[in-house]
Amino acid sequence: MERWSETYNDEWRIYNRFSECEDIEDNAFKALLANISFDGKTVYEFGCGTGKYTKKIADLCYKLYANDISPTMIEKAKEKCADKTNVEYITSSAENSGLPDNSVDIIFGAWAGPRHDGTNVIWKIEDELSRILKEDGSIWLFENYMLGEFAQMRGMENPNAPALHFLEQFEKIGYRLIEYVPAFWRFLDIDEAKYVCGFIFGEKGINFFDKKGFPVMEDNIAIFSRKK
């Protein structure tokens, strides 16, 4: 059983380390920058967590609104971005940003799309994203493509489910697949891999790395985008 919902707010150290180990070579963000410039832009990042991408985007944009539902995560993002003067933090659900209409140029969110139980978080916030986005603005999303070792570890490698339904859910609400980016999770050692993934994903995380015997896991990150 995965433990995202009941542990996200209190166990920030686990999720911070989880985030640090994901896409260790930063391939997805490099690919994002090949498609869009943050220069001079006002940006809304929803689900910022402990600030992995917040810090990167703040270095490049004019103004950044960083949102997360967890007060603990927001506090850690503030610490990570303490030297940034262009970031304003919003502790709320993503569908209640409180921002004015047509106020941001770019919206960015990582890992906020379809889930293994069939729900799609992005559907819940589409109206809010469209409301705050400027007429010429764009939305950019990262999501784990449900094929490869990360999907296998989570028990999501069913060939009847992942790729087709994953794409269909985004396409139904107007998103376009930009590209798939190969990425790697890299932990310090096998014990850390088992501890972090075991905490979040339960026995299947531990069993995966027991069998693999190596603290690196392959993944593919999908980049989606849509205009207003």
DALIN-V423481 format. One record per helix or strand of 2 or more residues. SS is the DSSP state (hx for helix, st for strand). FROM is the first residue (numbers start at 1). TO is the last residue. If there is no record, write none. Layout:
SS,FROM,TO
SS,FROM,TO
//
This chain:
hx,4,7
hx,12,21
hx,27,33
st,42,46
hx,52,58
st,63,68
hx,71,80
st,87,91
st,104,110
hx,121,132
st,133,144
hx,149,153
hx,162,172
st,176,186
hx,190,201
hx,203,212
st,216,227
//
